[in-house]
């Protein structure tokens, strides 16, 4: 949030303002996804772009590696991955319909 407040290119931003419907593959039910940030910014070419940002630990943005032993932790990781994939697919389609962009932000982009 400090990054958004301090960035002069950011014209406005809000947190968890948009609800995007998606079907979760773990229960096959309809849910609502609230991306972390809606950001409107002036790009280097002077255009204004609207973006949805989701902040996640990098480990949650990669598919879990197959394990020899199926543990509760591994099952949780696989289910989280499936749920996140469904959310991000719906967010990407939502943005495409509006001429926006969707982006995952990890500790790499945040410099932590």
GIWO-V519416 format. One record per backbone hydrogen bond with DSSP energy under -1.0 kcal/mol. CO is the residue of the C=O (numbers start at 1). NH is the residue of the N-H. E is the energy in kcal/mol with one decimal. If there is no record, write none. Layout:
co & nh & e
CO & NH & E
CO & NH & E
//
This chain:
co & nh & e
1 & 5 & -2.6
2 & 6 & -2.8
3 & 7 & -1.3
7 & 10 & -1.2
9 & 42 & -3.0
12 & 40 & -2.9
14 & 38 & -2.4
20 & 33 & -2.9
22 & 31 & -3.1
24 & 28 & -2.2
29 & 24 & -2.6
31 & 22 & -2.2
33 & 20 & -3.0
36 & 16 & -1.3
37 & 53 & -2.8
38 & 14 & -2.0
39 & 51 & -3.2
40 & 11 & -2.4
40 & 12 & -1.7
41 & 49 & -2.9
43 & 46 & -2.1
47 & 43 & -3.6
49 & 41 & -2.6
50 & 101 & -1.5
51 & 39 & -3.2
52 & 103 & -2.4
53 & 37 & -2.4
54 & 105 & -3.3
57 & 60 & -1.8
58 & 61 & -1.8
71 & 75 & -2.3
72 & 76 & -2.5
73 & 77 & -2.5
74 & 78 & -2.5
75 & 79 & -2.5
76 & 80 & -2.7
77 & 81 & -2.4
78 & 82 & -2.4
79 & 83 & -2.5
80 & 84 & -2.8
81 & 85 & -2.6
82 & 86 & -1.9
83 & 87 & -2.2
84 & 88 & -3.0
85 & 89 & -2.2
86 & 90 & -2.1
87 & 91 & -2.6
88 & 92 & -2.4
89 & 93 & -2.3
90 & 94 & -2.5
91 & 95 & -2.4
92 & 96 & -2.6
93 & 97 & -2.1
95 & 98 & -1.2
95 & 100 & -2.7
101 & 52 & -2.8
103 & 54 & -2.3
105 & 56 & -2.6
106 & 110 & -1.7
107 & 111 & -1.0
107 & 112 & -2.2
//
